[in-house]
């Protein structure tokens, strides 16, 4: 028998891979996926586009993804009225790779990344992987960022990266534009890039702003987005960043060679050409979210105000009991965020109805919901 012990880094010895539970149940409402299958029209278009490039897959893909970046610029003009050029956009293998590249480019030993909990649970892992010191500061009880605390933290800690998430995961809450401006100004004072993670921005309510409105004013702003949620392309893995050309060029330095396959690029371009069709599904999910939020509130639960495709609700004395009961009834949601809270992804109307019925039967909800 070999006595070989893998020479894993000491700081990784007790770590476990990131990931939500994968359980085979009829209703999956735990990882913020878009519940709608791609339309037959879009599926055929994607199939045809992939078939069109299949003979040339013996060649490496365009390592700069020029056509995809150009298509994203056109999309942003229509979706957010943002006028950006393709060299202000960078695409990667999901927004997770975008964020990892941001840490590679702007983090590292002796540098600080700063964020506000509760927020996306992968941020500390990007920091760990890049030997970046990761600091978090608590949000207020309504999950808004405590601005005096935030501005003081940026001034005192002098981070190289400030992470803002709007709409925030797991709370769904959006960051007001004025707060973004104040943090961007504080970031400029200490030479920090400010990353606004907008993975769920297409689900925002009318009147909720995108950080793209500030792009021309702040050279330290980087906006991260994804095609996994609103576009329903979680399986295709396409994320992208929007920033100044100077910041985008920094990401190009740390990217792996040919990091975005030719198949992925053509899938993204084709989906962008069909955004008008996909918008109908986004509108349905917005309406379902608002209806489910009203229902949960009507049942006596506390619900965080959401601009995303999910809801954080509670509070429970023992959320594990509630979560397990739902699983046993065939409904999977997520235990994440502060203790006492649960997060449910917005599904189809039938899936949401199934969730509501299961929640009413779950033990441990009566006292919390006032029933």
N, C-alpha and C positions, 0 to 999 in steps of 0.2 A: 504494500500500500504506500502511495506517495504521501510524504509529509508536507507537501507544498502548501503554503499559505499565501493566497494572493496578496500582493503588496498594495492593497487599497489605501488611499489616503486616510490618515487617522481621523479626519473630521467627517468621513463618510461611513465609518465602521458601523454605526448604529442607525444609520439613515435607512428609510424605506422609500420605494418609488412613489411618486405622486400619482393620485388617481382616485376617482370616486368609485364606490362599490358598483360592480357590474353583476346584476342579478336578473335572471330571466323571469320577468313578470309581464303581464299584458300591457300595463300602463307605465311608461318610462318618463318621469317628470323630474329628473334629478340633475341633468347636466346642461340645461339651458339650450337644448337643441331646438331647431325649428321642426315642428311636428309634421309639416306637410311634405310629402314626397314631391320631387321635381315633377312638373307637368310633363305630359307625354310630348308636347311640342318642344320643350327645352331639352328633355332627355334625347329626343331624336337629333336635335341640333348639336348637342354635345357629342353624341355618337358619330355623327357625320364629320364633325371637326376633328375628332381624334383619329377617325379612319383616314382623313385627309393627310395627316402628318405621319401616320404609322410607317409608311415606306422609308421615311427619313430618320427613324429612331436609331439608326446606326451612328448618327452624328450627335455630338453634344448639343444641348439646348443653348439658346441665346442667354449667356450668363448675365446680361444686363436686363433681360425681360422688357425690352423697349416697347413692344406692341402692347403688352399688358399694362405697363405703367401709363402709356398714352391713353388706353381705354379707361383706366381708373381716373385720370385727370378729367376726361369727358364726363364720367359718371358724377364726380364730385361737383362739377359745375351745375348739373341738374339737380342733384340731391340736396346740396348745402349751399348752392350759389357761391362756391369757392372757386376762384380763378387761380389755378396752379398749373405749372408746367410739368411735363413728365419727369424732368430732372429734380423736381421737388418731391418725388414719390419714390419709395423703395418697396419692393414686394419680396415676400419670403414665405417659408413653409409654415403658414399660420402666424397669428400675431404673437404666439409664444416665441417663435424664432426671432421675430422683430424685437421683442423685449429682451431676449437673451443677447442679441447683437448690440442693443443699446447699453447693456451692462458691460459687454466686452469692450465697447468703444469708449465709454465714459466712466466706467467703474474701475475696479481693480484694487490691489493692495494699497492701503493708506487712504482710500477714498470712501466716502459715505453716500449711501442712498437712504432717502428719508421718505416715509409714507405715513398713512393714518389709518389705524385699525378701528373696526374690522374692514378689511379690503381683500383683494385677490390673493389667495394663499400661495401662489407661485412666486410672488415677488421675492420672498426671502430665499427661495431656492436659486433664483438667478444670481442673487448676491452671494450665496454660498459657493456656487460654481465658479464665480469670477473673483473670489476673495475680496469682495466688497463688504465693508461694514454696513449692516442694515439696522436702521433705527426706526421705530414706529412711535407714534403719539396717538392717544385715544381720541376718538370722535366724541361729540356730545351725545346725549341720550337719544336725540332725534336722528342720529347718524350723520348730521352735518359736521363739517370740519370746524373745529374750534379755532377761529381765525387768529385771535391774539396768541394762542399757543403755537399755531403753525408758523406765524411770521417770526415769533421769537426763536423757534427751533431752527428755521432756515438761517437766521442771522447768527445764532450762536454755534450751530454745528457745521456750518459752511459745507453743505453737501455738494457733490458733483452732479447728483441726480435727485430730483424731487418727483415722486410718483403721485399723480392725481388720477382718479378713476371716476369717469362720469359718462353714463350712469355707473354708480359704484356696484361692485360685486362683493359681498352677497346681498347688499341692502336695496339695490335698485335706485337709490337716491341720486339726483343730479346735482352738480356743483354750479352755483350761480356764476354767471360770467364775471361779475364784479369781484368775486372771491378769486377766480382764476387770475384776473388782472393783478390783484394785490400780491399773489404768490409768484407770478411771473416777474413782477418788479423786484420782489425780494430775491428771487433767483438771479436776476441780472446783477444785483449788488454783490453777490458772492460768486459769480461766474458759474452758476449751475444751469444745467439743462432741466427743463420742466416737461415731463412726459404726461400727457393727458390720454389715458387709455379709454377709447370710445368704442369698445367692442360691441356695445348694445345701442349705439346712438340712433340707429334707424327706427327704433321703437319709441323714441321720445315723444312726449305729449306736445301738442301745439304750444308754442311759446317758450319751449326749452331750447337753449342755445347750444351750438357746437363750438368747441374751441377753435375750429377753423376760421371763425370770424376774427380771431386775434392774430392770425398767422403773419399778416403784414406788419404788425406792430411790434412783435417780439421775436428777435432772432434766436432766442433760447428755447422756443416752443417746438415740441415734437408731438404730433398727434398720431396715435396708434389705432388702427381699425382692422376689421376682419371681414371675410366673406362667409364665415362659418354660421353666423346667426341669421341675419335678415335674408341672406341669399340662400340659406339652406344648404350650404356647401361644406359642412363640417368634415365630410369625408374627403374633400379635395385638398384641404389644408392650404389656404391662401390668406395671408395677412399682409398688411402694408402700413407704411409710415408716411406721414406728410410733414415736411419741414422745409427749412431753407436748403438750398443746394449744398451749402457748406456742411450742414449736419448730415445730410443724406450721403455725401461723399465719405464721411467718416464711417458710416455703416458699410459702405462698399469695401472698405479696407478689411474689415473683420469677417466678411461673409466667406463661406466655404465656396470653392470652385463649383460652378454649375449646381447651385443649391436648389434651384427651382426647375423641375423637370419640364420638358417640352409639352408633355401631356397636361400637367398642371396649368401651365401658362395658357394653353388653348382652351381648356375648360373655363378658366377665369374670364377670358376675353368673350367667349360665347355667352356666359351667364350675364355679363355686363350688358350685352346687346339685348337681353330679355328682361332688364330691370323693371320695365313697365308692367309686365305680367306678374313678376314677383311681388310688386308693391301691394297687390290685392291681398296676398297672404299676410303681409305685415299689418295691413289695416285690420284684418280679422283678429290677429293676435293682440293688437292694441285694445280692441273692443272687448275681447275675452278677458284680458288682464284687468281692465277697469271693472268689468262685471264681477269677476271673481274677488277682486279687492273689496267691492261693496258687499258682496255676500259674506266674506270673512268678517268684515267689520260688523255686519248685521247679526252675526252669530256671537259677537262679543269678543272676538280676537283683536289684538293689536296688530296693525298692518303698516309696514313702512311704505311711504309714498314712493311709487316705482315709475321710472321712465324706461324700464327694461322689459324683457320678456319673462320675468319671474317676479315672485313676491316673497318677501321675508315676513313671517308672521309668528305670533306667540301670544303670551309667554307661557311656557309649560314648566311645571315642577320637575318632570322627568320626560324630556323629549324623546329619549330612547324608547320608552314604552309606546309612545304615539307612533314613532317611525316604524317600529317593529310591527305594530298592529296594521298599519297601512300596507306594509310588505306582504303580510299574511293574507291581506285582502286583494293582492295583485296590483298595488300601486307603489311605485318607488319614487320617493322625493329625497331631499338632501339634508343631512345634518351638517350644518356649516355655520360659521359666524358665531355670535355670542351664545353662551349657554342659555337655554330656555327658548331658543328660536329655531324655526325650521324654514327651509326654502323650497318653494314649489315652482317648477317651470310651467309656463302657460302652454297647454296642449290644445288639441282640438276640443270642440264643445263637448263631444262625447267623453273624452278623457277627463276634462275638467269636471263633468258631472259625476264620473266614476270617483274622482278624488273627493268631491264634496260628500258623496254618500259614505265613503270609507272613513272620512274624518269624523263624521257624526257618530259613527259606531266605535271609534277608537276610545279605549279607556284612557283616563288622564286628561281629558279635554273639558270635562263638565265644569269643574271649578274655575279653570282658567278662562273659559268662555262665558261664564256666568249662566250656564244652563243647568 
